[in-house]
Amino acid sequence: MKKVGIRLLLSLIILTTVVVIAATPVSAAKPVRLGITITDISYGSITVNYWWNKIGARYYMIGVYNSTSGSSLNHTGVLSLGGRTPSQSGSVTLTSPEITCNRTYRAIIWLLRKPTSTIRGAIAYAYEFFDCPLPFVEDFSGVPSYSLPEGWVTNNSSVIYVEPYDNVNGTVPELCVDWAPGESITYDYWVRTPAINATATTTTLNLTFKHTLWVYNWTESFTYSVEVSNNNGSSWTAVLEETPTEAQYPSMKIGPETVNIDLSAYVGDDILIRWRLREYTYYSDGWYIDDVCVDGS
């Protein structure tokens, strides 16, 4: 009788244990104790919040990587906690000119026991993938030669079109604002984007593009500009304007260069952007534009 009673008792204990384990959620069995969250992304920078609980790290490191190539864009380096720290939280901003449009990145946090530990020797890590906000991006890929992308508008399609060349160290093809015939005649040529919805931005807004402008000679002057409208083209404001001179550009060429323009005055707006070439445009010998990007936070 005693053996039967003991066996029955053991059976009940085992059964109860199985029921308890089966009823326990997986999340409770393995609680998340380390995290990193993207809180802000803008052109050239990323801000993350991080935390850990009940891990006991002495050092930590946070980095941001190009998820396609795996290359490091920036990282904090190994930071000391001043001793064994089982819980921690904070915020870090990392900057890199490579944080631009049309790419995916990864933010990672590693917890380390020693300052000389390699990443592979981390006691824990967490990561999050993210994309830069893209209110607008255009590299003219797939646009037929001597035409414009859908939604783009110009006041002279005979001299403003996409060409299958690369004068700006960008991608093929590129946008060209060509020179005008008639050296004694003044012109005013422009091309603009479709409407760009930047209403989701609250803090920053930026325009970047690559360009090269060739000069025929300096007999007469001409002006190139970039202008923005937030009232559907009823009025325009120049955010970049230059009348180049031979003293500035004795090589008869501007660029190739990447232009960055702060458009924070238009945060939260619907905008149009246009590139404009005017006055004696015969003396400019082609303005080439590529890799246009508007992003913000």
Secondary structure, DSSP 8 states (H G I E B T S, - for coil): -HHHHHHHHHHHHHHHHHHHHHHS-HHHHS---EEEEEEEEETTEEEEEEEEEEEEEEEEEEEEEETTT--EEEE---EEEEEEEEEEEEEEEEE-TT--SS-EEEEEEEEESSTT--GGG-SEEEEEEEE---SEEE--TT--TTS--TT-EES-TTTEEEES--SSSS-SSEEEE---S-TT--EEEEEE---EE-TT-SS-EEEEEEEEEEES-SSS-EEEEEEEESSTTSS-EEEEEE---TTT-TTSEEEEEEEEEE-GGGTT-EEEEEEEEEESGGGEEEEEEEEEEEEE-
